[in-house]
């Protein structure tokens, strides 16, 4: 491992800047401008079906399936890639590869129009894969840059940077989308496509800050006399054997899986829900999503603060129950005011559960381990597999019922299961709280 100082303020800021950089994708492409643009160009007033390589699908179902494919591919690839990064001392190089792939794919969306639907979906999918891979490696740096007693706080700081960063680029894109006449833009599709290009440039440019500051890892497997496959296989087996005997991780990950099904799916489909069910205007939807990001900053720090007194698991149990009420409330939404109120609650809980889940898992890792990439691959695989299940279930239910409200309601089942599984982890609450107090 290269020389570094744990809890160094400059290093932590540099690490947090990766969230600042890649969260632009998460907001503009996943949640706001892309889904609005996508639905606009794929809806002709007669129906929401599109033809994709000869297959007729509902437009939102196609986008959800594309994301599910990206996540599933990464679920299968992450164990190999993370073991490769740890075994060969290539953590930073792998992180760069995914970041560059995602950013360039975002830039490629500049050429996405209805007559290039297949191209757009391919770039959309590659951007998602780049984002997933980059985040997976970035998460693994948390126990490297912060000591156990600081991990809740530092994790919250990373998410806060991400929320502020994505809101900043969103506002910039917002100006082009809502006021194209200020810039003499006459092509109705150009502001959205320009936003996709700007996101790619933002993502790529600001990622250079953490890339120049974060330490690379040392090879964890003796290279001499071993092939690449042997080194990766040795690393994977070593970490897997440690995961299998870690009771906390074994019980936490299933709960995290079911919570991820709900949380991540809601984040992806919230904008489409508001547009399809309440016919909200583009401007209102974007403002709502920006509001969610700003409120999420508060949520992340509130949950970090509460964890000091109640413990991580107790706070996660409370947040999970509140997510159940959100899913049920979404089924009965009837006007814009209710949607905005629910959006504020989503923001508070979204920031809290994401930040606290990451730091909770980090605290459960073996002390003094340097194989953080491989360990966090299990965390990220769990989350992404949850998204796959969530998006597929959401899409299938909408395809069968032609009612997106039933899809939203179904997510409450996953949160209920997540709550019940978290109860099994409650006995570790005092141990995690004690590690904060050390």
C-alpha positions in Angstrom: 0.0 0.0 0.0 1.3 3.4 -0.9 2.0 5.8 2.0 -1.1 7.5 3.4 -2.4 8.9 6.7 -5.7 7.6 7.9 -8.3 10.3 8.8 -6.2 12.9 6.8 -8.6 15.7 5.9 -7.2 16.3 2.5 -7.3 12.6 1.6 -10.9 12.3 2.8 -11.9 15.3 0.8 -10.3 13.8 -2.3 -12.1 10.5 -1.7 -15.4 12.3 -1.3 -14.8 14.2 -4.6 -15.4 10.9 -6.4 -19.0 10.9 -5.1 -19.1 14.6 -6.3 -18.0 13.5 -9.8 -20.0 10.3 -10.4 -23.3 11.4 -8.7 -23.9 13.6 -11.7 -24.7 10.4 -13.6 -26.9 9.1 -10.8 -29.1 12.2 -10.8 -29.2 13.5 -14.5 -29.1 10.1 -16.2 -30.8 7.8 -13.8 -33.3 10.1 -12.1 -34.2 13.3 -14.0 -33.3 14.6 -17.5 -32.7 11.2 -19.2 -35.9 9.5 -18.0 -37.9 12.6 -18.9 -36.3 12.9 -22.3 -36.6 9.1 -22.9 -40.3 9.0 -22.1 -41.0 12.1 -24.2 -39.3 10.8 -27.3 -40.7 7.3 -27.0 -44.4 8.2 -26.3 -46.4 9.1 -29.4 -49.8 9.6 -27.7 -51.1 6.3 -28.9 -49.2 4.0 -26.6 -45.9 3.6 -24.8 -44.5 0.7 -26.8 -41.2 0.9 -28.6 -39.4 -1.5 -30.9 -35.9 -2.5 -29.7 -34.1 -4.8 -32.1 -37.5 -6.1 -33.3 -39.0 -6.6 -29.8 -42.0 -4.6 -28.8 -41.8 -3.4 -25.1 -43.3 -0.7 -23.0 -40.8 2.2 -22.9 -40.3 2.2 -19.1 -40.0 -1.6 -19.1 -37.2 -1.5 -21.7 -35.2 1.1 -19.7 -35.7 -0.9 -16.5 -34.6 -4.1 -18.2 -31.5 -2.4 -19.7 -30.5 -1.3 -16.2 -31.2 -4.7 -14.8 -28.9 -6.2 -17.5 -26.2 -3.8 -16.5 -26.5 -4.6 -12.9 -26.6 -8.3 -13.4 -23.5 -8.2 -15.6 -21.7 -6.4 -12.9 -22.9 -8.8 -10.2 -21.2 -11.6 -12.2 -18.1 -9.6 -12.9 -17.4 -7.8 -9.6 -16.0 -10.9 -7.7 -13.4 -11.5 -10.4 -12.6 -7.8 -10.9 -12.3 -7.0 -7.2 -10.1 -10.1 -6.5 -8.0 -9.1 -9.5 -7.6 -5.5 -8.1 -6.6 -6.8 -4.6 -4.3 -9.6 -5.8 -2.4 -7.6 -8.3 -2.4 -4.1 -6.7 -4.6 -2.7 -9.4 -7.4 -1.1 -7.3 -6.9 2.4 -8.7 -6.5 1.2 -12.3 -9.7 -0.7 -12.2 -11.5 2.3 -10.7 -10.2 4.4 -13.6 -11.3 1.9 -16.2 -14.9 1.9 -15.1 -15.0 5.7 -14.6 -13.7 6.4 -18.1 -16.1 3.8 -19.6 -19.1 5.3 -17.8 -18.2 8.9 -18.6 -17.5 8.2 -22.3 -20.8 6.3 -22.6 -22.6 9.4 -21.1 -21.0 11.5 -23.8 -22.3 9.0 -26.4 -25.8 9.8 -25.3 -25.4 13.1 -27.0 -26.3 11.3 -30.2 -29.4 9.6 -28.8 -32.7 10.2 -30.6 -35.7 8.1 -31.3 -34.2 6.8 -34.6 -31.1 5.8 -32.7 -32.9 4.1 -29.9 -30.7 1.0 -29.8 -27.5 3.2 -29.6 -29.1 5.2 -26.8 -30.0 2.1 -24.8 -26.5 0.6 -25.3 -24.8 3.8 -24.1 -27.3 4.0 -21.2 -26.3 0.4 -20.2 -22.6 1.0 -20.5 -22.8 4.2 -18.4 -24.6 2.2 -15.7 -21.9 -0.4 -15.7 -19.2 2.2 -15.4 -20.9 3.9 -12.5 -21.4 0.6 -10.7 -17.8 -0.5 -11.1 -16.4 2.9 -10.0 -18.6 3.1 -6.9 -17.7 -0.5 -5.9 -14.0 0.4 -5.8 -14.6 3.8 -4.2 -16.6 2.1 -1.4 -13.7 -0.1 -0.6 -11.6 2.9 0.2 -13.7 3.9 3.2 -11.9 1.7 5.7 -8.6 2.8 4.2 -9.2 6.6 4.5 -11.1 6.5 7.9 -10.7 4.8 11.2 -13.7 2.8 12.6 -14.8 5.6 14.9 -14.9 8.0 12.0 -16.5 5.8 9.3 -20.2 6.8 9.9 -19.2 10.5 9.6 -16.9 10.1 6.6 -19.4 7.9 4.8 -22.0 10.6 5.3 -19.5 13.3 4.1 -19.0 11.3 0.9 -22.7 11.1 0.2 -23.1 14.8 1.1 -20.4 15.7 -1.5 -22.2 13.6 -4.0 -25.6 15.2 -3.4 -24.1 18.7 -3.6 -22.1 17.9 -6.8 -25.0 16.3 -8.6 -27.3 19.3 -7.7 -24.7 21.7 -9.0 -24.4 20.0 -12.5 -28.2 19.5 -12.5 -28.8 23.2 -12.1 -26.4 23.9 -15.0 -28.2 21.5 -17.2 -31.5 22.8 -15.9 -30.8 26.2 -17.4 -30.2 24.7 -20.9 -33.3 22.6 -20.7 -35.7 25.3 -19.4 -34.3 28.3 -21.2 -32.9 27.1 -24.5 -33.9 30.5 -26.1 -31.2 32.2 -24.0 -28.6 30.3 -26.1 -30.4 30.4 -29.4 -31.2 26.7 -29.3 -34.0 25.7 -31.6 -33.6 21.9 -31.7 -36.0 20.6 -28.9 -33.8 17.6 -28.2 -30.5 19.5 -28.0 -30.7 20.7 -24.4 -31.2 17.2 -23.0 -28.5 15.7 -25.2 -26.1 18.5 -24.3 -26.8 17.7 -20.6 -25.7 14.1 -21.2 -22.5 15.4 -22.7 -21.9 17.7 -19.8 -22.4 14.9 -17.3 -19.8 12.8 -19.0 -17.3 15.7 -18.9 -18.1 16.5 -15.3 -17.8 12.9 -14.3 -14.4 12.5 -16.0 -13.0 15.8 -15.0 -13.7 15.8 -11.3 -12.6 12.1 -11.0 -9.1 13.2 -11.6 -9.0 14.7 -8.1 -9.4 11.4 -6.3 -7.3 9.6 -8.9 -4.4 11.8 -8.1 -4.7 11.5 -4.3 -5.9 8.0 -3.4 -3.3 5.4 -2.6 -3.0 2.3 -4.7 -3.0 -1.1 -3.0 -0.1 -3.5 -2.7 -0.5 -6.9 -4.3 -2.1 -9.3 -1.7 -0.9 -12.4 -3.4 2.7 -13.4 -4.1 3.1 -12.9 -7.9 6.1 -15.1 -8.5 5.2 -18.5 -9.9 1.5 -17.9 -10.2 -0.6 -17.0 -13.3 -3.1 -14.2 -13.3 -6.0 -16.7 -12.9 -4.3 -18.4 -10.0 -3.6 -15.1 -8.2 -7.3 -14.0 -8.6 -8.6 -17.4 -7.6 -6.4 -17.4 -4.5 -7.5 -13.9 -3.5 -11.2 -14.7 -4.0 -11.0 -18.0 -1.9 -9.2 -16.2 0.9 -11.7 -13.4 1.2 -14.7 -15.8 0.7 -13.4 -18.0 3.6 -13.3 -14.9 5.9 -16.8 -13.8 4.8 -18.2 -17.2 5.5 -17.1 -17.2 9.2 -18.1 -13.6 9.8 -21.5 -13.9 11.4 -22.2 -10.2 11.3 -21.6 -9.9 7.6 -23.5 -13.2 6.8 -26.6 -11.8 8.6 -26.3 -8.2 7.5 -26.0 -8.8 3.7 -29.4 -10.6 3.3 -31.1 -7.7 5.1 -29.2 -5.2 3.0 -30.2 -7.1 -0.2 -34.0 -6.7 0.5 -33.6 -3.1 1.5 -31.6 -2.4 -1.7 -34.4 -3.9 -3.8 -36.7 -1.2 -2.5 -34.4 1.8 -2.1 -32.5 1.6 -5.4 -35.7 0.8 -7.4 -37.5 3.8 -6.0 -34.5 6.1 -6.8 -34.6 4.8 -10.5 -38.4 5.0 -11.1 -39.5 8.0 -9.0 -39.4 10.5 -11.9 -41.2 8.1 -14.3 -43.8 7.5 -11.7 -44.5 11.2 -11.2 -44.7 11.8 -15.0 -46.9 8.8 -15.9 -49.3 8.8 -12.9 -49.6 12.5 -12.0 -48.7 14.0 -15.4 -46.3 16.4 -13.7 -44.4 18.9 -15.8 -40.8 18.5 -16.6 -39.8 21.5 -14.6 -41.7 20.3 -11.5 -40.1 16.9 -11.7 -36.5 18.2 -12.0 -37.1 20.6 -9.1 -38.5 17.7 -7.0 -35.5 15.5 -7.7 -33.1 18.4 -6.8 -35.0 18.8 -3.6 -34.6 15.1 -2.8 -30.8 15.4 -3.2 -30.6 18.4 -0.9 -32.7 16.9 1.8 -30.7 13.7 1.5 -27.6 15.6 2.8 -29.5 16.3 6.0 -30.7 12.7 6.2 -27.2 11.3 5.9 -25.9 13.4 8.8 -29.0 12.9 10.9 -28.6 9.1 10.7 -24.9 9.3 11.4 -25.6 11.4 14.5 -28.4 9.1 15.7 -26.1 6.0 15.2 -23.7 7.4 17.9 -26.5 7.2 20.5 -28.8 4.3 19.3 -26.4 2.3 17.2 -26.4 1.5 13.5 -28.8 -1.4 13.5 -31.5 0.3 15.5 -31.4 3.3 13.2 -31.5 1.1 10.1 -34.6 -0.8 11.6 -36.4 2.5 12.1 -35.6 3.8 8.6 -36.7 0.5 7.0 -40.1 0.8 8.6 -40.5 4.3 7.3 -39.7 3.0 3.8 -42.7 0.7 4.1 -45.0 3.6 4.7 -43.6 5.4 1.6 -44.4 2.5 -0.7 -48.0 2.2 0.6 -48.4 6.0 0.4 -47.2 6.0 -3.2 -50.1 3.7 -4.2 -52.6 6.2 -3.0 -51.0 9.4 -4.3 -53.5 11.6 -6.1 -52.0 15.1 -6.5 -48.7 17.0 -6.9 -48.7 18.2 -3.3 -48.7 14.7 -1.9 -45.9 13.7 -4.4 -43.7 16.6 -3.2 -44.3 15.7 0.5 -43.4 12.1 -0.1 -40.3 13.3 -2.1 -39.0 15.1 1.0 -39.4 11.9 3.1 -37.7 9.9 0.4 -34.8 12.3 0.4 -34.3 12.1 4.2 -34.4 8.3 4.2 -32.4 7.8 1.1 -29.4 9.7 2.4 -29.6 8.0 5.7 -29.9 4.4 4.7 -27.3 4.6 2.0 -24.7 6.3 4.1 -25.3 4.2 7.2 -25.5 0.9 5.4 -22.0 1.5 3.9 -20.4 2.4 7.2 -22.2 -0.5 9.0 -20.7 -3.0 6.6 -17.3 -1.3 6.8 -17.3 -1.7 10.6 -18.0 -5.5 10.2 -14.8 -6.1 8.2 -11.9 -7.8 9.8 -9.5 -5.3 11.5 -6.3 -4.4 9.6 -7.4 -6.1 6.4 -6.0 -4.7 3.1 -8.3 -6.8 0.9 -11.1 -4.1 1.1 -11.9 -4.2 -2.6 -12.8 -7.9 -2.5 -14.7 -7.6 0.8 -16.7 -4.7 -0.6 -17.4 -6.5 -3.8 -19.8 -8.7 -1.7 -21.5 -5.6 -0.4 -21.8 -4.1 -3.9 -22.9 -7.4 -5.5 -25.7 -7.6 -2.8 -26.8 -4.1 -3.7 -26.7 -4.5 -7.5 -28.4 -7.9 -7.3 -31.1 -6.2 -5.3 -31.5 -3.6 -8.0 -31.8 -6.3 -10.7 -34.6 -8.1 -8.7 -36.3 -4.8 -8.0 -36.3 -3.5 -11.6 -37.4 -6.8 -13.0 -40.2 -7.2 -10.5 -41.2 -3.6 -11.1 -41.2 -4.0 -14.8 -43.0 -7.4 -14.9 -45.8 -6.1 -12.6 -46.3 -3.0 -14.7 -46.2 -5.0 -17.9 -48.9 -7.4 -16.5 -51.1 -4.9 -14.8 -50.5 -1.8 -16.9 -50.5 0.1 -13.6 -47.2 1.4 -12.2 -48.9 1.9 -8.8 -49.0 -1.8 -8.1 -45.3 -2.0 -8.9 -44.6 0.7 -6.3 -46.8 -1.0 -3.7 -45.0 -4.4 -4.2 -41.7 -2.8 -3.0 -43.1 -2.6 0.5 -42.9 -6.4 0.7 -39.1 -6.3 0.3 -38.7 -3.7 3.0 -40.8 -5.8 5.4 -38.5 -8.8 4.7 -35.5 -6.5 5.1 -36.8 -5.4 8.5 -37.3 -8.9 9.7 -33.8 -9.9 8.6 -32.3 -6.9 10.3 -33.8 -8.1 13.6 -31.3 -11.0 13.4 -28.4 -8.4 13.3 -29.7 -6.5 16.3 -27.5 -8.4 18.7 -24.5 -6.8 16.9 -25.8 -3.3 17.6 -24.0 -2.8 20.9 -20.7 -4.1 19.4 -20.9 -1.6 16.5 -21.7 1.2 18.9 -18.8 0.2 21.1 -16.5 0.5 18.0 -17.6 4.1 17.5 -16.8 4.9 21.2 -13.4 3.4 21.1 
